[in-house]
Amino acid sequence: MSEHREGRRSVLSADAWTQIGLLLLLYLAARWGVEVAGLRGAFSPIWPASGIGLVLVLRYGYRVWPLILGVSAAAAWPETARILDSFASALGPTALIGIAAALKTVLVAWGIRRLAGDAYLDQAKPFLVATLVAVPLGAAAGTFPSVVGRLLGDLLVGVLADGQWLTLMLTWNGMAIANIMGMVVLAPPMLLWLRDPHIEIDGRRILELLLYAALVAMAFVIREAFHAVYLLVAIHIVIAIRMPTKWAALAVLLTSVLMLWRTGTTSVDIHNLRYYDFFFAELSSVLVLNLTTYAVAFLWQEKEASEASLQSRVVERTQELEKANNRLRVLARQDPLTGVSNRRYFEHRGIRELERAARTNTTVALLVLDIDRFKRINDEHGHAVGDMVLKETVTRLESELRPTDVFARIGGEEFVVLLPECDEAYAVEVAERLRAAVARMPVTTQTGFPVAVTISIGVTVDHSSEKNSSACAERLQAMMHAADRNLYQAKELGRNRVVGPPLYA
């Protein structure tokens, strides 16, 4: 118990350290975004803090939103206070920035959970629906307080004059897109690697990664962005099929970072509209690359899971069929009540034993046994007791037989035993042991009532050397008739006795 508790504490401690690490990463990302974009006139093409915040909410739940708010506000505070040069003036914009950071991550996480649930990083359709619907709407709605805070700061320092509404729209548009980029590019790979952090790599995987790096480098050598994007998409489709999903996610993350860096700028002046076409075209290429890669990766993952499930069902059904066939084979040769062989199997084995005896020049004995006055037992005590008597009689008989002997039930209370390599004297001796084993003590019913049971046995022996299968089948039937005649003689002599050969030849 103590070891189990210590194990739980260690898991919680590791999880807590992961949360602390993510919060620290959130602070650094937010500080980077604020310093790159500032609070005036520019925005970053990607806002990494949004992706990290989304990871925190999806992994740890909505309870972390106050931490996201506080960390984001703390990251924005130095730049806000520096620009506004006033503690009181900086409070409002800083608070709005923190509220926006928490609000957009909570809204997007809520939308993802509503639209995709647990299938967000496992199936293509839920991922695409959540990414195309929840992420843009949540990011746009959650960005509004940050935009208001930014404009409030501009008003306080007297930057805004003409074109205020154009600035508002461009700022909102740019910041929303940066948030979307952060959530689409950063959140999925981080969540996938946090879910499965184990690195299993071999020589083949290393070669695949080197080939990926070479192909991506080739794509970036191409100057025409249109062709480069198509080549990159093709490369990442292959990666999504060849590699596990988390490796494909890591590859598309690295490529996306390179594509954003390739724009040649870390921020865009929102008043300079000539950058917008090129800038948003590049961001659109990054989004297309990410969505295509994840869609293919999840579709392939679903395909492999479906094939594995189908294979598992095929194996399961095959095993069930084999078990059913085994049961049929058992039923084909076994008496269902007593568990001994049935008449069909006895005849099959009997012919084989007679053929073997002819080849080895040995004798085979056959015993036919019948429970005395079994009908009276059924009439007086019921069929349930009759079944119990049959089972107990079989148990006592089996205890006296050799593993090589063939024991079968051929009728209601009639049994037959084939004794390989057995002469007349030994056959009669075995028959007497069987009779004594049954008569030794009564069978006790479930109610504790004793039922006396005896058997009568007829014995015969075969000395023929005929090896032909059809001849052996005829001899087996003849032996059973001879033993049957001796059985009836035992009944006429008073039951509970053995009648052996006259020799059968």
Secondary structure, DSSP 8 states (H G I E B T S, - for coil): -HHHHHHHHHHHHHHHHHHHHHHHHHHHHHHHHHHHH-SSSEE-S--HHHHHHHHHHHHH-GGGHHHHHHHHHHHHHHHHHHHH--HHHHHHHHHHHHHHHHHHHHHHHHHHHHHTGGGTTT-HHHHHHIIIIIHHHHHHHHHHHHHHHHHHHHHHHT---TTHHHHHHHHHHHHHHHHHHHHHHHHHHHHHHHH-------HHHHHHHHHHHHHHHHHHH---HHHHHHHHHHHHHHHHHHS-HHHHHHHHHHHHHHHHHHTS-S-EETT-GGGHHHHHHHHHHHHHHHHHHHHHHHHHHHHHHHHHHHHHHHHHHHHHHHHHHHHHHHHHHB-TTT-SB-HHHHHHHHHHHHHHHHHHT--EEEEEEEETTHHHHHHHH-HHHHHHHHHHHHHHHHTTS-TTSEEEE-SSSEEEEEEES--HHHHHHHHHHHHHHHHSS-EE-TTS-EE---EEEEEEEE------HHHHHHHHHHHHHHHHHHHHHHHHTTSS-EE--S---
